[in-house]
Amino acid sequence: PSGCGKTTTLRMVAGLERNDTGSIVIGGRVVSDAPAGLFVPPDLRKLGMVFQSYAIWPHMTVFDNVAYPLSVRHFPKAEIRDKVATALRLVEMEAYAERPAPALSGGQQQRVAIARALVFEPEVLLLDEPLSNLDARLRAQMGDEFRALQRRLKITTLYVTHDQEEAMALSDRVVVMQRGRILQIGAPETVYRRPASREVATFFGTPNLIEASVTACRPADDGEYLLTVEGTNWNGVCRADREFHRGDTVLVMVRPEDVALAGPDAPASSGQLAWPGRVVDGVFRGPRRSLVVETAGMRFNVECPATRSMAVGETITLLVDTDNAWALPL
């Protein structure tokens, strides 16, 4: 979330801020060690950085903007010309080399900023919400293009964003922070489907959190645990990453898209949890339909295909597979 320390962390890695404690190591090389008084300045860290505002110089052409990191390092002119051409070709901007920077669109400026960060072949690429100034369609397109470029170059990238979908789509590994502390680190799907806490669960989307009491717990074959739980007028089996004891109170997390809809008298099969309910609201969102279903004294958020027509007041049964129900400590 905003204000949790993402940009400050990125700026410390870049050397634009000094860390008060601890050390920063890039590829085995210590670039900052507060207790020892060691601090390597930004220009000696071999990092490329793309800022939220792009920081494109308006008085320069595209070529000169991209060439700047090489010029200040006194590269030979012929080498500068070759490296800039290569960087612009990577971001498909070679045709704009002589264009004045103010004549570029937002998406083009972002490409130039990435080319400038890549031109001197940095060890690590740092990006601070580089897509936040673009409209939704262009943001999705540029995100896909950047991910493809990053995979092609195989360059380690530290990417700051508060956009959950962007984090899921672009990352190999996600770090969720809150108030300057790390809550969870893991693969995007793990963080989304197996959150370590309520805070992580609620940061991504609008999960349903249902209070329940544990009646039994046993180890599963994959290292997780299977909990038998019961709530108000319902019971079933869910999964957890730790052992709980009989009588413990947990929150069972169910993602809206993991809920299946069935008729009012449909029975739950083995390995499913079931809640009878009544549709109290529905919103058509193009590719999907968002429903609010009242059940067992609470309201369930449900995402279903837009082709599934549900009338307000209709009685239905909500079905959730055990693998998609995740227990969190209360």
Buried (B, 14 or more C-beta within 10 A) or exposed (E): EEEBBBBBBBBBBBBBBEBEEEEBEBEEEEBBBBEEEEEBEEEEBBBBBBBBEBEBEEEBBBBBBBBBBBEEEEBEEEEBBEBBBBBBEBBEBBEBBEBEBEEBEBBBBBBBBBBBBBBBEBEBBBBBBBBBBBEEEBBBBBBEBBBEBBEEEEBBBBBBBBBBEBBBBBBEEBBBBBEEEEBBEBEBEBBBBBBBBBBBBEBBBEBBBBEBBBEEBEEEEEEBBBBBBEBEEBBBBBBBBEEBEEEBEBBBBBBBEBBBBBEEEBEBEEEBBBBBBBBBEBEEEEEBBBBBBBBBEBBBBBBBEEEEEBEEEBEBBBBBBBBBBBBBEE
